[in-house]
Amino acid sequence: MKINPSFFPLKIFLFGILCLQFQMGFSQEKKNSPLYKIIISRDSLLFDIGFNNCDIFVSESLCSDQLEFYHDKNGLSNKTDFVKTMKSGLCASPSTYQSRRELIDESTKIYPLYKNGVLYAALQNGIHYFYENKTNKGEPFLKENEKLVGKARFSHLWVLENNVWKLKRILSYDHQPTNSIEEKSALFDNQQETEKWLKENNIPTLGIGIITDGKLKQIKVFGELKKGISAPYNTIWNVASLTKPVTAIVTLKLISQGKWDLDEPLYKYWTDPDIAKDPYLKLLTTRFVLSHQTGFPNWRSNNESKKLDFKFKPGTQYQYSGEGFEYLRKALEKKFHKTLDQLASELVFKPLEMNDSQLIWNEKIDLSRYATNYDNKGNEYEPTKNKTANAADDLLTTIEDYGNFLCSIMNSKGLSPKVFEEMISHQVTTKKDKYFGLGFEIYDLGNQDYVLSHGGADKGVQTIVFMLPKTKQGLIIFTNVDDGYKVYEKTVQHYLGEIGNRIISIETK
């Protein structure tokens, strides 16, 4: 029997879901929760087994008899129509186009729905791609031969019927043109297309690291180190201010070990002669350094006098400062009678086997893997060759090394629970929905979700990283040119999906 759309109007359905979510506070499920896992398992059965492999029995068994399927192109259909479409269309013949649906993992959100405190349903939202493959009878379904044909958003209402999860409502909407999806997909999944895009934007080299489940799962490096020399996966990069998170973690590990105090005045270990008589001197602490509230300029060389000074009272406002990190370095070195590169080696590089990472320029550097730095006209910069460690700048590292470093942070290795909570707390506001914690910027996504981030910019360097500690995801983007930031938006959108769009929205407010 055909369902009358007026029986269950779409507006009422959406409004009901909205009201329930407000009552429950939009309590999005964590990825490791039992509910999240069971809904994802039902999704996998429905599509990976039912849809992708044409197992109509599985698909039919997962759907409620009261299934309603709302499609923004094809209107409303019921369970009978849904099964009939699979039988007569998608799975009609083994020699026709076979379809494959691919869920975009990072887009998935699942919300529990309660009535009188009892769980009775769950709302699943997400984005998925659809592919087609012309496969002849008896031939295997080869993924590399398939063609991307569509992208859409969806909302699935799963309900408990006799203690079994059944799909009761499907909303399929926001279908996008194939060409735009293929272009986006090809950018990072097709070496040739990505290299072409980089040349169009005058980006010599691009390095990408993808973190999933708290582990670095993929490294992609595109472009050339020099003319005719392809960049290897273990390219060595100068990552500019991505040095600061290393200094921050060195310090936070010392605090976790009880060897350093977050709020102890730094003058007890180091006093810069330029500010020795300034009363603000005694207010300087590690907390204010790591959250950029020292009152210092970024660099004293920016001052006409070339001397260090306070622009405001420490702890009263935000101002990004490399000088603050250098001040902390000198205090740490005085206290522990070790250089920063020694401390970093002991506490970070060696434990994490970051064998290609160092804070000083020496003969250990494999110059055949070094990413030469360029201005936006293609002219080379001379590399910065620090003979002593700079706490704020010029770390040399690889995607693999820095990826493992970020994973250790998300997994809180060497950090006490108290120190980790301090690190991710909002120490100072930098703009709407954006804060500085200890060593990292924080994007507030709402619903107690957040992203940790830091960037680096210098002559011939544009780098940025993102960490999602709750879902154990992360993204690393390294470039070796003045305006390498031009690739950030598409890269973030491609790998972080809706979260990436939210980050971009915060940045562009």
C-alpha positions as CSV (number, residue, x, y, z in Angstrom):
1,M,0.0,0.0,0.0
2,K,1.3,3.4,-0.9
3,I,2.0,5.7,2.1
4,N,0.1,8.9,2.1
5,P,2.6,11.7,2.7
6,S,0.1,13.6,4.8
7,F,0.0,10.6,7.2
8,F,3.4,11.6,8.6
9,P,4.4,15.0,7.2
10,L,8.1,15.6,6.9
11,K,7.9,18.9,8.8
12,I,6.4,17.1,11.8
13,F,9.0,14.4,11.7
14,L,11.9,16.9,11.6
15,F,10.3,19.1,14.3
16,G,9.9,16.0,16.6
17,I,13.5,15.0,16.2
18,L,14.6,18.6,16.9
19,C,12.5,18.8,20.1
20,L,13.8,15.5,21.3
21,Q,17.4,16.6,20.7
22,F,16.8,19.9,22.6
23,Q,15.4,17.9,25.5
24,M,18.4,15.7,25.6
25,G,20.9,18.5,25.1
26,F,22.1,17.2,21.7
27,S,24.0,14.5,23.4
28,Q,26.1,13.2,20.5
29,E,27.4,9.7,21.1
30,K,31.1,9.1,21.4
31,K,32.6,6.8,18.9
32,N,33.5,4.2,21.5
33,S,30.1,4.1,23.0
34,P,28.0,0.9,22.7
35,L,25.1,2.8,21.0
36,Y,27.5,4.3,18.4
37,K,29.0,0.9,17.7
38,I,25.7,-0.9,17.2
39,I,24.3,1.8,14.9
40,I,27.4,1.8,12.8
41,S,27.3,-2.0,12.6
42,R,23.6,-1.8,11.4
43,D,24.7,0.8,8.9
44,S,27.5,-1.5,7.7
45,L,25.1,-4.4,7.3
46,L,22.6,-2.3,5.4
47,F,25.1,-0.9,2.9
48,D,28.4,-2.9,2.9
49,I,26.5,-6.2,2.8
50,G,23.0,-5.3,1.5
51,F,23.6,-2.4,-0.9
52,N,27.2,-2.9,-2.0
53,N,26.8,-6.6,-2.4
54,C,23.2,-6.7,-3.5
55,D,22.1,-8.9,-0.6
56,I,18.4,-7.9,-0.7
57,F,17.4,-10.2,2.1
58,V,19.8,-8.4,4.5
59,S,18.6,-5.0,3.4
60,E,15.0,-6.0,3.8
61,S,15.5,-7.5,7.2
62,L,17.1,-4.3,8.6
63,C,14.1,-2.1,7.6
64,S,11.0,-1.5,9.6
65,D,7.7,-2.4,7.9
66,Q,6.8,1.2,8.5
67,L,9.9,2.5,6.6
68,E,9.5,5.9,5.0
69,F,12.2,7.1,2.5
70,Y,12.2,10.8,1.8
71,H,14.4,11.7,-1.2
72,D,15.0,15.3,-2.4
73,K,14.9,14.1,-6.0
74,N,12.6,11.1,-6.1
75,G,10.0,11.9,-3.4
76,L,8.5,9.6,-0.8
77,S,8.6,5.8,-0.9
78,N,7.9,2.9,1.5
79,K,9.6,-0.4,2.2
80,T,8.0,-2.2,-0.7
81,D,9.2,0.5,-3.1
82,F,12.7,0.4,-1.5
83,V,13.1,-3.3,-1.9
84,K,11.6,-3.2,-5.4
85,T,14.1,-0.6,-6.5
86,M,17.0,-2.7,-5.4
87,K,15.6,-5.8,-7.2
88,S,14.7,-4.2,-10.5
89,G,17.4,-1.5,-10.6
90,L,20.6,-1.6,-8.7
91,C,20.8,-5.4,-8.5
92,A,18.9,-6.4,-11.6
93,S,21.8,-8.0,-13.5
94,P,25.4,-8.9,-12.8
95,S,26.3,-7.3,-16.1
96,T,25.0,-3.9,-15.4
97,Y,26.4,-1.0,-13.4
98,Q,27.1,-2.1,-9.8
99,S,26.9,0.6,-7.1
100,R,28.9,1.1,-4.0
101,R,28.1,3.4,-1.1
102,E,31.0,4.8,1.0
103,L,30.3,6.4,4.3
104,I,32.5,9.4,5.2
105,D,33.5,8.4,8.7
106,E,34.3,11.8,10.1
107,S,30.8,13.1,9.1
108,T,28.9,10.6,11.2
109,K,27.0,11.8,14.2
110,I,24.7,9.7,16.3
111,Y,22.2,11.0,18.9
112,P,20.2,8.9,21.3
113,L,16.5,9.5,21.6
114,Y,14.7,8.8,24.9
115,K,11.1,8.7,26.2
116,N,10.6,8.8,30.0
117,G,14.3,8.1,30.4
118,V,14.2,4.9,28.2
119,L,16.2,4.7,25.0
120,Y,13.8,3.9,22.1
121,A,15.6,5.3,19.0
122,A,18.7,6.9,17.6
123,L,19.3,9.5,14.9
124,Q,22.2,9.0,12.6
125,N,23.4,11.9,10.4
126,G,26.2,11.8,7.9
127,I,27.6,12.2,4.4
128,H,28.1,9.4,1.8
129,Y,29.6,9.0,-1.6
130,F,28.2,6.7,-4.3
131,Y,30.3,4.9,-7.0
132,E,29.4,2.9,-10.1
133,N,31.4,0.2,-11.8
134,K,30.7,-1.4,-15.2
135,T,31.3,-5.1,-14.3
136,N,30.8,-8.0,-16.6
137,K,29.4,-11.3,-15.4
138,G,32.0,-13.4,-13.5
139,E,34.4,-10.5,-13.2
140,P,35.4,-9.2,-9.7
141,F,34.2,-5.8,-8.6
142,L,37.4,-3.7,-9.0
143,K,37.4,-0.5,-6.9
144,E,40.1,1.1,-9.0
145,N,37.8,0.9,-12.1
146,E,34.8,2.5,-10.5
147,K,33.5,6.0,-11.0
148,L,32.3,8.5,-8.4
149,V,28.7,9.5,-9.4
150,G,27.2,11.2,-6.4
151,K,27.4,12.7,-2.9
152,A,24.6,13.3,-0.5
153,R,23.7,14.0,3.1
154,F,21.5,11.6,5.0
155,S,19.5,11.2,8.3
156,H,18.5,7.8,9.4
157,L,16.0,7.2,12.3
158,W,16.7,3.8,13.9
159,V,14.1,2.5,16.3
160,L,14.0,-0.4,18.7
161,E,11.3,-2.8,17.6
162,N,11.0,-5.9,19.9
163,N,14.6,-5.1,21.1
164,V,15.9,-5.1,17.5
165,W,17.2,-2.0,15.8
166,K,15.3,-1.3,12.6
167,L,15.6,1.5,10.1
168,K,12.3,3.5,10.1
169,R,12.9,6.8,8.4
170,I,15.5,7.8,5.7
171,L,16.1,11.3,4.6
172,S,18.4,11.7,1.6
173,Y,19.2,15.2,0.5
174,D,21.8,17.8,-0.7
175,H,22.8,15.7,-3.7
176,Q,25.8,17.3,-5.4
177,P,26.8,17.3,-9.1
178,T,29.2,14.6,-10.0
179,N,31.9,16.8,-11.6
180,S,32.5,18.8,-8.5
181,I,32.8,15.7,-6.4
182,E,35.2,14.0,-8.8
183,E,37.4,17.1,-8.8
184,K,37.5,17.2,-5.0
185,S,38.2,13.5,-4.7
186,A,40.9,13.5,-7.3
187,L,42.8,16.3,-5.6
188,F,44.2,14.1,-2.9
189,D,43.5,10.5,-4.2
190,N,45.1,11.0,-7.6
191,Q,48.8,11.9,-7.7
192,Q,48.6,13.4,-11.2
193,E,45.6,15.6,-10.5
194,T,47.0,16.7,-7.2
195,E,50.4,17.6,-8.7
196,K,48.6,19.6,-11.4
197,W,46.6,21.5,-8.8
198,L,49.8,22.3,-6.8
199,K,51.5,23.7,-10.0
200,E,48.5,25.9,-10.7
201,N,48.9,27.3,-7.2
202,N,52.7,27.5,-7.3
203,I,53.1,25.1,-4.4
204,P,56.4,23.2,-4.8
205,T,55.8,20.6,-2.1
206,L,52.8,19.5,0.0
207,G,53.0,16.9,2.8
208,I,49.9,15.5,4.5
209,G,49.5,13.2,7.5
210,I,46.2,11.5,8.4
211,I,45.7,10.3,12.0
212,T,42.9,7.8,12.7
213,D,42.1,6.0,15.9
214,G,45.0,7.7,17.6
215,K,47.6,6.4,15.1
216,L,49.3,7.9,12.1
217,K,47.7,5.9,9.3
218,Q,48.7,7.6,6.1
219,I,51.5,9.9,4.8
220,K,51.1,11.6,1.4
221,V,53.8,13.9,-0.1
222,F,53.3,15.6,-3.4
223,G,55.6,17.8,-5.6
224,E,59.3,18.2,-5.9
225,L,62.1,19.2,-3.5
226,K,63.9,20.8,-6.4
227,K,63.4,20.8,-10.1
228,G,63.1,17.2,-11.3
229,I,63.6,15.7,-7.8
230,S,60.3,14.2,-6.4
231,A,59.7,14.7,-2.7
232,P,59.9,11.4,-0.7
233,Y,57.5,10.4,2.0
234,N,60.2,11.1,4.6
235,T,60.9,14.7,3.4
236,I,62.5,16.8,6.0
237,W,60.7,20.1,6.6
238,N,61.4,23.3,8.5
239,V,58.0,23.7,10.3
240,A,58.6,27.2,11.8
241,S,56.3,27.8,14.8
242,L,55.3,24.1,15.1
243,T,58.4,24.1,17.3
244,K,56.4,25.8,20.0
245,P,54.2,22.7,20.7
246,V,57.4,20.6,21.2
247,T,58.7,23.2,23.8
248,A,55.2,23.2,25.4
249,I,55.1,19.4,25.7
250,V,58.7,19.3,27.1
251,T,57.6,21.7,29.8
252,L,54.2,20.0,30.5
253,K,56.0,16.6,30.9
254,L,58.3,18.2,33.5
255,I,55.3,19.6,35.3
256,S,53.7,16.2,35.2
257,Q,56.8,14.7,36.8
258,G,56.7,17.4,39.6
259,K,59.9,18.9,38.4
260,W,58.5,22.3,37.2
261,D,55.6,24.5,38.3
262,L,53.1,25.9,36.0
263,D,52.5,29.1,38.1
264,E,55.9,29.6,39.6
265,P,57.4,33.0,38.6
266,L,60.2,32.6,36.0
267,Y,62.4,35.3,37.5
268,K,63.6,32.7,40.0
269,Y,65.5,31.1,37.2
270,W,66.1,33.7,34.6
271,T,65.8,37.5,34.2
272,D,66.4,39.2,30.9
273,P,68.5,42.4,31.5
274,D,66.1,44.4,29.3
275,I,63.3,44.0,31.9
276,A,65.2,43.5,35.1
277,K,63.8,46.7,36.7
278,D,60.2,46.3,35.4
279,P,57.7,45.5,38.2
280,Y,55.8,43.2,35.7
281,L,58.9,40.9,35.8
282,K,57.7,38.9,38.8
283,L,54.3,38.2,37.2
284,L,55.8,36.1,34.4
285,T,54.9,32.4,34.7
286,T,54.9,29.3,32.5
287,R,51.1,29.5,32.2
288,F,51.3,32.9,30.6
289,V,54.1,31.9,28.3
290,L,52.3,28.8,26.9
291,S,49.0,30.7,26.5
292,H,50.7,33.8,25.0
293,Q,49.7,36.2,27.8
294,T,53.3,37.4,28.7
295,G,52.8,41.0,27.4
296,F,55.9,40.6,25.2
297,P,55.9,41.5,21.5
298,N,56.3,38.6,19.1
299,W,60.0,39.5,18.7
300,R,62.0,42.3,20.4
301,S,63.5,43.1,17.0
302,N,60.1,44.5,16.0
303,N,60.7,47.2,18.6
304,E,62.4,50.4,17.5
305,S,64.8,50.0,20.5
306,K,65.4,46.3,19.7
307,K,65.0,45.6,23.4
308,L,62.5,43.4,25.2
309,D,59.6,45.1,26.9
310,F,56.1,44.6,28.2
311,K,53.2,45.8,26.1
312,F,50.7,45.1,28.9
313,K,50.4,43.4,32.3
314,P,51.1,39.7,32.1
315,G,47.9,37.6,32.3
316,T,45.5,40.3,31.2
317,Q,45.2,39.7,27.5
318,Y,46.4,37.6,24.5
319,Q,49.4,38.5,22.3
320,Y,51.3,35.9,20.3
321,S,54.9,35.9,21.3
322,G,58.0,33.9,20.3
323,E,59.9,35.9,22.9
324,G,57.8,34.3,25.6
325,F,58.9,30.8,24.6
326,E,62.6,31.9,24.3
327,Y,62.3,33.3,27.9
328,L,60.9,30.0,29.1
329,R,63.8,28.2,27.3
330,K,66.4,30.1,29.2
331,A,64.6,29.5,32.5
332,L,64.4,25.8,31.9
333,E,68.1,25.6,30.9
334,K,69.1,27.5,34.0
335,K,67.0,25.2,36.2
336,F,68.1,21.9,34.7
337,H,71.6,22.7,33.5
338,K,70.7,21.2,30.1
339,T,70.0,22.8,26.7
340,L,66.5,22.7,25.3
341,D,67.6,20.3,22.5
342,Q,68.9,18.0,25.2
343,L,65.6,18.2,27.1
344,A,63.6,17.7,23.9
345,S,65.7,14.7,23.0
346,E,65.3,13.1,26.4
347,L,61.6,13.8,26.9
348,V,60.2,13.8,23.3
349,F,62.4,12.8,20.4
350,K,64.0,9.6,21.8
351,P,60.9,8.2,23.6
352,L,58.9,8.6,20.4
353,E,61.7,7.6,18.1
354,M,61.6,10.9,16.2
355,N,64.9,10.2,14.6
356,D,64.6,12.8,11.9
357,S,63.7,15.7,14.3
358,Q,66.1,18.2,15.7
359,L,66.2,21.8,16.9
360,I,69.7,22.6,15.5
361,W,71.3,22.5,12.1
362,N,74.2,20.0,11.9
363,E,75.8,17.3,9.8
364,K,73.0,14.8,10.8
365,I,70.6,16.4,8.4
366,D,70.1,14.4,5.2
367,L,70.1,17.3,2.7
368,S,68.9,15.0,-0.1
369,R,65.5,14.9,1.7
370,Y,65.3,18.6,2.8
371,A,62.4,20.6,1.4
372,T,64.0,23.8,0.0
373,N,62.0,26.9,0.9
374,Y,60.6,29.3,-1.7
375,D,59.0,32.7,-2.0
376,N,55.8,33.0,-4.0
377,K,57.8,33.8,-7.2
378,G,59.8,30.6,-7.1
379,N,63.0,32.0,-5.6
380,E,64.9,29.9,-3.1
381,Y,65.5,31.0,0.5
382,E,68.7,30.1,2.3
383,P,67.9,27.6,5.0
384,T,68.0,28.8,8.6
385,K,70.9,27.1,10.3
386,N,70.5,27.5,14.0
387,K,73.5,26.5,16.1
388,T,71.5,26.7,19.3
389,A,67.9,25.7,19.8
390,N,65.1,28.2,19.4
391,A,62.1,27.4,21.6
392,A,59.7,29.0,19.1
393,D,61.0,28.4,15.7
394,D,62.9,26.3,13.1
395,L,62.2,22.7,14.2
396,L,63.3,20.2,11.5
397,T,61.1,17.2,11.2
398,T,59.1,14.8,9.0
399,I,55.4,14.1,8.6
400,E,56.0,10.7,10.3
401,D,57.8,12.1,13.3
402,Y,55.4,15.0,13.9
403,G,52.4,12.7,13.4
404,N,53.7,10.4,16.1
405,F,54.3,13.4,18.3
406,L,50.7,14.5,17.9
407,C,49.4,11.0,18.5
408,S,51.3,10.9,21.8
409,I,49.7,14.1,22.9
410,M,46.1,12.9,22.0
411,N,46.9,9.7,23.9
412,S,48.2,11.8,26.8
413,K,51.6,10.0,27.0
414,G,53.8,11.4,29.7
415,L,51.1,13.9,30.7
416,S,49.2,13.6,34.0
417,P,45.4,13.9,33.8
418,K,45.5,17.2,35.6
419,V,48.1,18.7,33.2
420,F,46.2,17.4,30.2
421,E,43.1,19.1,31.4
422,E,45.0,22.3,31.9
423,M,46.4,22.0,28.4
424,I,43.0,21.8,26.8
425,S,41.3,24.4,29.0
426,H,40.5,27.9,27.7
427,Q,43.3,30.0,29.1
428,V,42.5,33.1,27.0
429,T,40.0,34.0,24.3
430,T,41.5,34.9,20.9
431,K,38.3,35.3,18.9
432,K,34.7,34.0,18.9
433,D,34.8,30.2,19.6
434,K,38.6,30.2,19.6
435,Y,40.9,30.1,22.5
436,F,44.5,29.4,23.5
437,G,45.2,26.6,26.0
438,L,48.7,25.6,27.0
439,G,50.7,25.4,23.8
440,F,47.8,24.9,21.5
441,E,44.9,26.9,20.0
442,I,41.4,25.5,20.7
443,Y,38.5,25.6,18.4
444,D,35.2,25.2,20.4
445,L,32.8,23.1,18.2
446,G,30.0,23.0,20.8
447,N,28.6,20.0,22.6
448,Q,31.8,19.8,24.5
449,D,33.7,18.9,21.3
450,Y,36.9,20.7,20.4
451,V,39.9,20.7,18.1
452,L,43.5,21.5,19.1
453,S,45.6,23.2,16.5
454,H,48.8,25.1,15.9
455,G,50.3,26.7,12.8
456,G,53.7,27.8,11.6
457,A,54.7,30.6,9.2
458,D,58.1,31.8,8.2
459,K,60.0,32.6,5.0
460,G,59.1,29.7,2.7
461,V,57.2,27.9,5.4
462,Q,53.4,27.4,5.9
463,T,52.4,24.6,8.2
464,I,49.4,23.7,10.3
465,V,48.1,20.7,12.4
466,F,44.8,19.7,13.9
467,M,44.0,17.2,16.6
468,L,40.6,15.9,17.7
469,P,41.4,14.2,21.0
470,K,37.8,12.8,21.5
471,T,37.7,10.9,18.3
472,K,41.5,10.4,18.0
473,Q,41.7,12.0,14.6
474,G,44.3,14.4,13.3
475,L,45.6,16.2,10.2
476,I,49.0,17.5,9.3
477,I,49.7,19.9,6.5
478,F,53.2,21.0,5.6
479,T,54.2,23.3,2.7
480,N,57.5,25.0,1.7
481,V,56.4,28.3,0.2
482,D,55.3,31.7,1.4
483,D,51.7,31.3,0.4
484,G,51.3,27.6,1.1
485,Y,48.3,28.4,3.1
486,K,46.3,28.5,-0.1
487,V,45.9,24.7,0.0
488,Y,44.7,24.7,3.6
489,E,40.9,25.1,3.0
490,K,40.5,22.3,0.5
491,T,42.7,20.0,2.4
492,V,40.9,20.6,5.7
493,Q,37.5,20.2,4.0
494,H,38.6,17.0,2.3
495,Y,40.0,15.2,5.4
496,L,37.9,16.7,8.2
497,G,34.6,17.1,6.5
498,E,32.0,18.9,8.5
499,I,34.5,19.6,11.3
500,G,36.8,21.1,8.7
501,N,34.0,23.4,7.6
502,R,33.3,24.4,11.2
503,I,37.0,25.3,11.6
504,I,37.0,27.4,8.5
505,S,33.8,29.1,9.6
506,I,35.4,30.1,12.9
507,E,38.5,31.4,11.2
508,T,36.5,33.5,8.7
509,K,34.2,35.1,11.2
